Amino acid sequence: MKGIKNSPTEESLYLEYSHQTEGCILPLHTSVALFLLSYCDCKVFTVCLVLSEENADTSLLREVLSQDLDIQVISRQALPPIVQNCCLPAVVEQPDVFCRAGLAVVLRHIIQKSYEAEPSRKEILELLGFKKTCLKACAEVSQWTRLCELTIPLAVENFLQESSDQPPAIPEEILQLERKLSEPVRVHNDDKLRRQKLKQQKTAGVKPQSSKGKPRGNAGTQQPCKELAGSSKSLELKVAFSKLTVQDTAATNREPSDIRKAKTSDLPPLEHVFAEGLYFTLADIVLLPCVHHFLVIICKKFSEKLEQFPLLASWYQRIQEVPKVKTAAFKCGIHFLCLPEVLNSASKSHLNSNEVIAVEEQNDPLFTGGPRPTMTKLMEKGIEAMFSPHPCPSWTLDWNSLPAAVSPKEGKMSTDRALRKQQQLNNLVYMVLNQAKPGDRIVDFCSGGVILIENKELSLIRAKKRSDELGLSNIWFIQANMEYFTGMFNIGVALHACGVATDMVIEHCIQTRASFITCPCCYGFIQNTSKFNFPKSEKFKKTLSYKEHMILCRFADQTAVQLPPQRRLIGKQCMCLVDMDRATAAEEHSYSVQVISMEPESCSPKNNMIVGVPI
């Protein structure tokens, strides 16, 4: 490897290094990041491999990684303080107060910076997919992001470490990806493409296969697309690779009458070419190193198991035909396998993970429907919507004495909204000042000002600009899902954290034994996740089913000012009950918790505060 260039760079990329298993010397998150850097031919970052152990062996790096990669190896103690408080991978802007952490956030940033450095390479920006949303949703709310970013890399690393001469169990996450590849593709011009495919099938004399009655999630029903050689390319392949080679698909004349009049249900489904559908995206970049290292073990020791994932094997072969992929992979030590032709395994029905629902809730005989019966059920158990009194409802910051950049009016919003935002901040600041002691570290989760943690890049950029205008030097800005922040703190704050984000903040604070002040929002987005099951508290679980709790959440969102007063009142009561469940769950972890209404209540339709202090 070459040494680091002497010329300073604006941003540093920190990747974890720990010797893994034979053939996979880097953690998969690191392999993915290096693969993306190579694919984009990105030179804008100083790349540092961070040793997980002081005496880690780095000799294999020179054998595996290309000499073209500029990489420095450093100890964990050499990390900037802001990075020491985050999980890797992480990117830091000088002067080390703005950090992006977590695989998906870092990869999306690499793509953006690579495109800014070389705007002529449109294929780089195309990695972000339709509307630039590929892997944008956090893993807590997106099953797909969670599968790509967390569960598949972890499952494959565990598989590599545990594999012996005895045939191992194939990771469920790999089988889940196989099922995903068997599902019909949905794209924005879906109908047009499916009609073109119907025409193609009729011209070729192939009996059209409609999507009507086609079982979803059945890995045994879809044959892998034929590969690129020859003239029999499928419509999906033509569309996908015409985009990759920066060519427009040929303009078509008006379709024949029978094609135009065909019912949507009679149109053939579109099949996967790449992980998310027809187009090569960041998801394919993430999955390739994971799938490659998994297949290395399978082919070396258990080749008979290849028939369990024919679609994945087909995807692996197809992705090698994407321009620049082979070169980028070689630079990162990925040498593609030549897989034997994989025939489809016998048809075997799989339940789609998106369709897995709580059957016991579906058939719950106690569920009666509507908010009032549910609220009555709670009242019968002595649970009513009750707020703790506000300790100082008239308290306010002296906004006129503060620099203009502190005011919400500087945040590009209307005068009325800026006033309401000031009122909301009055409530939060009072609660924080009530608890903060000299030397305390305060974290603002889901910040939209201390450590600011937010997944939305634009919100942090605006906050950083205002901080610079104020000349503040004691603030860190971290773009990451909150689970990637590992630092210690004393008080956690979140204003209008959406849906389960409020629960993530409270959980993070409980794990750190920090106080929390949260103002929840978007109750209608609350649902069971891999981390949380609702109701959360044992007290509420004994009374309500999941479906009944969801009724409260849906009605808790009905507090908008344009709604009738009685309806808003019921919405407010439902908000209180949902937050009382959250408060009670925190109390079960030895916290003293209050649910308080902000003052004035008109400052926001979502005006609850949950204030918790560890006992």
Residue pairs with C-beta under 8 A, 6 or more apart in sequence:
1 61
1 62
1 65
1 67
1 69
1 70
1 71
2 67
2 68
2 69
2 70
3 70
3 72
4 46
4 70
4 71
4 72
5 70
8 94
9 44
9 45
9 46
10 44
10 93
10 94
11 44
11 45
11 46
11 91
11 92
11 93
11 94
11 113
12 45
12 46
12 47
12 48
12 80
12 91
12 92
13 33
13 37
13 45
13 46
13 47
13 48
13 89
13 90
13 91
13 106
13 110
14 48
14 50
14 79
14 83
14 88
14 89
14 90
14 91
14 92
15 26
15 29
15 30
15 33
15 34
15 47
15 48
15 49
15 50
15 88
15 89
16 27
16 29
16 30
16 49
16 50
16 52
16 88
16 89
17 26
17 27
17 30
17 49
17 50
17 51
17 52
17 56
17 58
17 61
17 73
18 27
18 51
18 52
18 53
18 56
19 25
19 56
19 57
19 60
20 26
20 27
20 157
20 160
20 161
21 160
21 161
23 293
23 296
23 297
24 31
24 157
24 160
24 293
24 296
25 60
25 61
25 64
25 333
26 34
26 64
26 333
27 157
28 153
28 156
28 157
28 289
28 290
28 293
29 88
29 89
29 103
29 153
30 49
30 89
31 289
31 293
31 332
31 333
31 334
32 103
32 107
32 153
32 285
32 286
32 289
32 290
33 89
33 103
33 106
33 107
33 110
34 47
34 65
34 69
34 331
34 332
35 285
35 288
35 289
35 328
35 329
35 332
35 334
36 42
36 107
36 110
36 111
36 282
36 285
37 45
37 47
37 69
37 110
38 66
38 69
38 327
38 328
38 329
38 331
38 332
39 285
39 324
39 325
39 328
40 110
40 111
40 114
40 121
40 124
41 114
41 118
42 110
42 113
42 114
42 117
43 70
43 117
44 113
44 114
44 117
45 91
45 110
45 113
46 70
46 72
47 69
47 70
47 71
47 72
48 71
48 72
48 73
48 74
49 58
49 61
49 71
49 72
49 73
49 74
50 74
50 75
50 76
50 79
50 88
51 58
51 73
51 74
51 75
51 76
52 76
54 75
58 73
61 71
61 73
64 332
64 333
65 71
65 331
65 332
65 333
66 330
66 331
66 332
68 331
69 331
69 332
76 84
80 92
80 96
80 99
81 96
82 92
82 96
82 97
82 99
82 476
82 478
83 90
83 92
83 96
83 99
83 101
84 487
85 451
85 476
85 478
85 485
85 486
85 487
86 99
86 101
86 478
86 480
86 484
86 485
86 486
86 487
87 101
87 102
87 480
87 483
87 484
87 485
87 486
88 101
89 101
89 102
89 103
89 106
90 99
90 100
90 101
90 102
90 106
91 99
91 100
91 101
91 106
91 109
91 110
92 98
92 99
92 100
93 99
97 464
97 475
97 476
97 477
98 460
98 464
98 476
98 477
98 478
98 479
99 476
99 477
99 478
99 479
99 480
100 106
100 109
100 457
100 478
100 479
100 480
101 478
101 479
101 480
101 484
101 485
102 149
102 480
102 481
102 484
103 149
103 153
103 286
104 135
104 136
104 138
104 139
104 145
104 148
104 149
105 455
105 479
105 480
105 481
105 484
107 135
107 282
107 285
107 286
108 128
108 134
108 135
108 136
108 282
109 457
109 479
111 124
111 125
111 127
111 128
111 282
114 121
114 124
115 121
115 124
115 125
118 124
122 246
123 244
123 246
123 323
125 132
126 243
126 279
126 280
126 281
127 134
127 280
127 281
127 282
127 285
128 134
128 136
128 281
128 282
129 276
129 279
129 281
129 282
129 283
130 187
130 188
130 279
134 276
134 281
134 282
134 283
135 142
135 144
135 145
135 148
135 149
135 282
135 283
135 286
136 145
137 144
137 145
138 145
138 455
138 481
139 145
139 146
139 149
139 150
139 481
139 483
140 146
140 481
140 483
140 500
140 501
140 504
140 529
140 530
140 531
141 499
141 500
141 525
141 529
143 353
143 354
144 276
144 283
146 530
147 173
147 176
147 177
147 180
148 275
148 283
148 286
148 287
149 286
151 173
152 171
152 173
152 174
152 177
152 287
152 290
153 286
153 290
155 171
155 172
155 173
155 174
156 171
156 173
156 174
156 290
156 291
156 293
156 294
158 171
159 168
159 171
159 294
159 297
160 293
160 294
160 297
162 168
163 297
163 301
165 301
167 301
167 302
167 305
168 302
170 305
170 308
170 309
171 294
174 291
174 294
174 309
174 312
175 219
175 308
175 309
175 350
176 353
177 275
177 287
177 291
177 309
177 312
178 219
178 308
178 309
178 311
178 312
179 217
179 218
179 219
179 350
179 352
179 353
180 272
180 275
181 219
181 222
181 272
181 275
181 311
181 312
181 315
182 217
182 218
182 219
182 220
182 221
182 222
182 272
182 311
182 350
183 216
183 217
183 272
183 352
184 211
184 214
184 216
184 269
184 270
184 271
185 236
185 269
185 270
185 271
185 272
185 277
185 278
186 270
186 277
187 193
187 270
187 277
187 278
190 270
191 264
191 267
193 235
193 239
193 270
193 278
194 211
194 264
194 267
194 268
194 269
194 270
195 255
195 259
195 260
195 262
195 267
196 235
196 252
196 255
197 234
197 235
197 236
197 267
197 268
197 270
198 208
198 259
198 262
198 266
198 267
198 268
199 255
199 256
199 259
200 235
201 207
201 208
201 209
201 268
202 208
202 259
208 266
208 268
209 268
209 269
210 265
210 266
210 267
210 268
211 265
211 267
211 268
211 269
212 265
212 266
214 221
214 269
215 221
215 349
216 352
216 355
217 349
217 350
217 351
217 352
217 353
217 355
218 347
218 348
218 349
218 350
219 309
219 310
219 311
219 345
219 348
219 350
220 344
220 345
220 346
220 347
220 348
220 349
221 347
222 271
222 311
222 344
223 344
224 310
224 311
224 313
224 314
224 342
224 344
225 234
225 236
225 237
225 271
225 272
225 273
225 314
225 318
226 232
226 233
226 234
226 237
227 314
227 317
227 318
227 321
228 237
228 241
228 318
228 321
234 271
235 270
236 270
236 271
236 272
236 273
236 278
237 273
237 318
238 249
239 249
239 273
239 278
240 273
240 274
240 278
240 279
240 280
241 321
242 248
242 249
243 279
243 280
244 280
244 322
244 323
245 323
254 260
270 277
270 278
272 278
272 311
272 315
273 279
273 318
274 280
274 281
274 283
274 284
274 315
274 318
274 319
275 281
275 283
275 284
275 287
275 315
276 283
276 284
280 319
280 322
284 319
284 322
288 316
288 319
288 325
288 329
288 334
289 332
289 334
291 312
291 315
291 316
292 316
292 329
292 334
292 336
292 337
295 313
295 316
295 337
295 339
296 337
298 305
298 306
299 306
299 337
299 339
303 340
306 313
306 339
306 340
306 342
307 342
307 343
307 344
307 345
308 345
310 342
310 343
310 344
310 345
313 339
313 342
314 342
316 337
316 339
317 339
319 325
320 326
320 336
326 336
329 335
329 336
358 528
358 546
361 367
361 545
361 546
361 547
362 547
364 545
364 547
364 548
366 545
366 548
367 545
367 547
367 548
368 374
368 377
369 551
370 551
371 551
371 552
371 555
371 570
371 574
372 570
374 544
374 548
374 551
374 552
375 385
375 552
375 573
375 574
375 577
377 543
377 544
377 548
378 384
378 540
378 543
378 544
378 577
381 542
381 543
383 539
383 540
383 543
383 577
383 580
385 572
385 573
385 574
385 576
385 577
385 580
386 576
386 580
387 576
387 595
387 596
387 597
388 594
388 595
388 596
389 596
390 427
390 596
390 597
390 598
390 599
391 430
391 434
392 430
393 599
393 600
394 599
395 426
395 430
396 422
396 423
396 426
397 422
397 425
397 426
397 429
399 406
399 407
399 422
403 469
403 470
404 410
405 466
405 469
405 470
406 466
406 470
407 418
407 422
408 417
408 418
408 421
408 422
408 425
409 415
409 418
410 466
411 418
411 421
411 462
411 466
412 462
413 421
420 602
420 603
420 604
423 598
423 599
423 600
423 602
423 603
424 495
424 496
424 519
424 598
424 603
424 604
424 607
425 495
427 519
427 598
427 599
427 603
427 609
428 493
428 495
428 517
428 519
428 609
431 517
431 609
431 611
432 442
432 491
432 493
432 517
435 491
435 515
435 517
435 613
436 442
436 490
436 491
437 490
440 490
440 491
441 451
441 487
441 488
441 489
441 490
441 491
442 450
442 451
442 489
442 490
442 491
442 492
442 493
443 450
443 451
443 453
443 485
443 487
443 489
443 491
443 492
443 493
443 514
444 450
444 451
444 452
444 453
444 493
444 494
444 495
445 453
445 454
445 482
445 492
445 493
445 494
445 497
445 501
445 504
445 505
445 508
446 453
446 454
446 455
446 482
446 494
446 495
446 496
446 497
446 498
446 501
446 505
447 453
447 454
447 459
447 460
447 463
447 495
448 454
448 456
448 459
448 463
448 495
448 496
449 463
449 466
449 467
449 475
450 474
450 475
450 476
451 475
451 476
451 478
451 485
451 487
451 489
452 460
452 463
452 475
452 476
452 477
452 478
453 478
453 480
453 482
453 485
454 460
454 463
454 478
454 479
455 479
455 480
455 481
456 479
457 479
460 477
460 478
460 479
463 477
464 477
467 475
467 477
478 485
482 501
482 504
482 505
482 508
483 504
483 508
485 508
488 512
489 512
489 514
490 514
490 515
491 514
491 515
491 516
491 517
492 505
492 508
492 509
492 512
492 514
492 515
492 516
492 517
492 518
493 516
493 517
493 518
494 501
494 502
494 505
494 516
494 517
494 518
494 519
495 519
496 519
496 520
496 521
496 604
496 606
497 504
497 505
497 518
497 519
497 520
497 521
498 521
498 522
498 525
499 521
499 522
499 523
499 524
499 525
499 526
499 527
500 525
500 526
500 527
500 529
500 531
500 532
502 518
502 520
502 521
502 582
502 610
503 526
503 531
503 532
503 536
503 582
504 531
505 516
505 518
506 516
506 518
506 582
506 586
506 610
506 612
507 531
507 532
509 515
509 516
509 612
510 516
510 586
510 589
510 591
510 614
513 614
514 614
515 611
515 612
515 613
515 614
516 586
516 610
516 611
516 612
517 609
517 610
517 611
517 612
518 609
518 610
519 598
519 604
519 606
519 607
519 608
519 609
519 610
520 575
520 578
520 579
520 582
520 606
520 608
520 610
521 606
522 557
522 606
523 553
523 554
523 556
523 557
523 574
523 575
523 578
523 606
524 553
524 554
524 556
524 557
526 534
526 550
526 553
526 578
527 534
527 550
528 534
528 546
533 546
534 546
534 549
534 550
534 553
534 581
535 541
535 543
535 544
535 546
535 549
535 581
536 581
536 582
536 584
536 585
537 581
537 582
537 584
537 585
537 587
537 588
538 588
539 581
539 584
540 549
540 580
540 581
540 584
544 552
549 578
549 581
552 574
552 577
552 578
553 574
553 578
555 570
555 571
555 574
556 571
556 574
556 575
556 577
556 578
557 571
558 567
558 568
558 570
558 571
558 574
559 568
559 571
559 572
559 575
559 605
559 606
560 568
560 605
561 568
561 602
561 605
563 571
568 605
575 606
575 608
576 595
576 608
579 595
579 608
579 610
580 595
582 610
583 593
583 594
583 595
583 610
583 612
584 593
586 593
586 610
586 612
587 593
590 614
590 615
591 612
591 613
591 614
591 615
592 612
592 613
592 614
592 615
593 610
593 611
593 612
593 613
594 610
594 611
594 612
595 608
595 609
595 610
595 611
596 608
596 609
596 611
597 607
597 608
597 609
598 604
598 607
598 608
598 609
601 607
